[in-house]
Amino acid sequence: MGWLIGAGVLPLCIIAAWCILHRPLRMFFEDLHVDQARESFRHRREHLEAEFVTSLARFDREEGLRWEDAQWHDEILWARDRQTRHFLALVCVHFEPDPFEEPQIRRHATAVFDFHKGRWRAEGKRLDQVRPDEAVGRNRRYEPVAVVHHPSPRQVD
C-alpha cells in the first residue's frame, strides 16, 4: 500500500516542480545565448539587410526597390517575441519622400530580424510606419530585452 501512495505522490511532486521551475529555467537558457546572438547580428548585419531586401523583392518588386533605397539606422532595439520566444533585432528604416506624397505621411518602418536555432533570419518581416521603440511600447507581442554591458578588464600601465 505504501508503494502505491509513493507512486502517486512522486509524479505529483515532479509535475509541481516542473510548473514552478519551467519559466525561470527557460528564461535562464534563453539569456545564455543573447550575447552571442547580438555579436552574430553585428557581424552579419550588412548581409542580413541585403537578404531582407531580397526577401521583400521576391513578393513585391516595387517594395524591394523602395527598401533598397532606404536609409538604415545604426541603432538596434533588442526584443523577444512573446509568442514564439524568438530573440529579435528591430532596426529603424527611413525612406526618402516621394514628390507626389502628402507631406504628413510618415516615412519610416521597422525591419524585424529573427534569431532561431542559432541563426539570424531575414524573411522580410516589417512593421510599416512604426519605429522600433513604438513597436515594443504599443505591441504586446514584443518584450524588450535589456542590454547588459560587461565591463572590460582594465589595462595596467
C-alpha positions as CSV (number, residue, x, y, z in Angstrom):
1,M,0.0,0.0,0.0
2,G,2.9,2.4,0.8
3,W,4.5,1.9,-2.6
4,L,1.1,2.8,-4.2
5,I,0.9,6.1,-2.3
6,G,4.6,6.8,-3.2
7,A,3.9,6.0,-6.9
8,G,1.1,8.7,-6.8
9,V,3.0,11.3,-4.8
10,L,6.2,11.2,-6.8
11,P,4.6,12.2,-10.2
12,L,2.7,14.9,-8.4
13,C,5.9,16.3,-7.0
14,I,7.6,16.1,-10.4
15,I,4.7,18.0,-12.0
16,A,4.7,20.6,-9.3
17,A,8.5,21.1,-9.6
18,W,8.1,21.5,-13.4
19,C,5.4,24.1,-13.0
20,I,7.4,26.1,-10.6
21,L,10.8,25.9,-12.3
22,H,9.8,25.8,-16.0
23,R,9.7,29.6,-16.7
24,P,12.8,30.5,-14.7
25,L,14.8,27.7,-16.4
26,R,13.6,28.7,-19.8
27,M,14.5,32.3,-19.3
28,F,17.9,31.4,-18.0
29,F,18.7,29.3,-21.1
30,E,17.3,31.9,-23.4
31,D,19.5,34.5,-21.9
32,L,22.6,32.4,-22.2
33,H,22.7,32.9,-26.0
34,V,21.7,36.6,-26.1
35,D,25.2,38.0,-26.1
36,Q,26.3,35.5,-28.8
37,A,23.2,36.4,-30.9
38,R,23.9,40.1,-30.6
39,E,27.5,39.7,-31.7
40,S,26.5,37.4,-34.6
41,F,24.0,40.0,-35.8
42,R,26.5,42.8,-35.7
43,H,29.0,40.7,-37.8
44,R,26.4,39.7,-40.4
45,R,24.3,42.9,-40.4
46,E,25.1,44.0,-44.0
47,H,24.4,40.6,-45.3
48,L,21.2,40.3,-43.3
49,E,20.0,43.7,-44.6
50,A,20.6,42.6,-48.2
51,E,18.8,39.3,-47.5
52,F,15.9,41.2,-46.1
53,V,15.5,43.4,-49.2
54,T,15.8,40.3,-51.4
55,S,13.1,38.6,-49.5
56,L,10.8,41.6,-49.9
57,A,11.6,41.8,-53.6
58,R,10.5,38.2,-54.2
59,F,7.0,39.1,-53.2
60,D,6.8,42.7,-54.3
61,R,9.4,44.1,-56.7
62,E,8.5,47.7,-56.0
63,E,8.6,47.3,-52.3
64,G,12.0,45.7,-52.6
65,L,13.3,48.7,-54.6
66,R,11.8,51.1,-52.1
67,W,13.6,49.3,-49.2
68,E,16.9,49.1,-51.2
69,D,17.0,52.9,-51.4
70,A,16.1,53.3,-47.7
71,Q,18.4,54.7,-45.0
72,W,19.0,52.1,-42.3
73,H,19.7,53.4,-38.8
74,D,22.7,52.1,-36.8
75,E,20.7,51.6,-33.6
76,I,19.2,48.2,-32.9
77,L,16.4,47.5,-30.4
78,W,16.6,44.0,-29.0
79,A,13.4,42.3,-28.2
80,R,11.8,38.9,-27.8
81,D,8.6,37.7,-29.4
82,R,6.3,36.6,-26.5
83,Q,4.5,34.0,-28.6
84,T,7.5,32.2,-30.3
85,R,10.1,33.3,-27.7
86,H,12.5,34.1,-30.6
87,F,15.1,36.8,-30.0
88,L,14.6,39.8,-32.4
89,A,16.6,42.6,-33.7
90,L,14.4,45.6,-34.6
91,V,16.0,48.2,-36.9
92,C,14.5,51.6,-37.9
93,V,14.5,52.5,-41.6
94,H,13.7,55.9,-43.2
95,F,12.5,56.4,-46.7
96,E,13.1,59.4,-48.9
97,P,9.9,61.4,-49.5
98,D,8.1,60.8,-52.8
99,P,7.5,64.1,-54.6
100,F,3.8,63.0,-55.1
101,E,3.1,62.0,-51.5
102,E,1.4,64.2,-49.0
103,P,3.9,65.8,-46.6
104,Q,2.3,64.4,-43.4
105,I,2.8,60.7,-44.5
106,R,5.2,59.0,-42.1
107,R,8.2,57.6,-44.0
108,H,9.7,55.1,-41.6
109,A,9.3,51.4,-40.8
110,T,10.9,48.7,-38.6
111,A,12.7,45.8,-40.1
112,V,12.3,42.6,-38.0
113,F,15.2,40.1,-37.9
114,D,14.5,36.8,-36.1
115,F,17.1,34.6,-34.3
116,H,16.0,31.0,-34.2
117,K,18.0,27.8,-33.7
118,G,21.3,29.7,-33.6
119,R,20.8,31.6,-36.8
120,W,19.5,35.0,-37.8
121,R,16.8,35.1,-40.4
122,A,15.8,38.0,-42.6
123,E,12.4,37.0,-44.0
124,G,11.2,40.5,-45.0
125,K,9.1,40.9,-41.9
126,R,8.4,44.6,-41.3
127,L,6.2,47.0,-39.3
128,D,5.2,49.8,-41.6
129,Q,5.1,53.3,-40.2
130,V,6.2,52.2,-36.8
131,R,9.6,52.8,-35.1
132,P,11.2,50.0,-33.1
133,D,10.5,51.7,-29.7
134,E,6.9,52.2,-30.7
135,A,6.7,48.5,-31.8
136,V,7.8,47.4,-28.3
137,G,5.8,50.0,-26.5
138,R,2.5,49.5,-28.3
139,N,2.6,45.9,-29.4
140,R,2.1,43.4,-26.5
141,R,3.7,40.7,-28.7
142,Y,7.2,42.1,-28.2
143,E,9.0,42.5,-24.9
144,P,12.3,44.5,-24.7
145,V,15.5,42.6,-23.8
146,A,17.8,44.6,-21.6
147,V,21.3,45.2,-22.9
148,V,23.8,44.1,-20.3
149,H,27.2,45.8,-20.6
150,H,30.0,43.7,-19.4
151,P,32.8,45.9,-18.0
152,S,36.1,45.5,-19.9
153,P,39.1,44.5,-17.9
154,R,41.3,47.4,-17.0
155,Q,44.7,47.7,-18.6
156,V,47.6,48.0,-16.3
157,D,50.0,50.8,-17.3
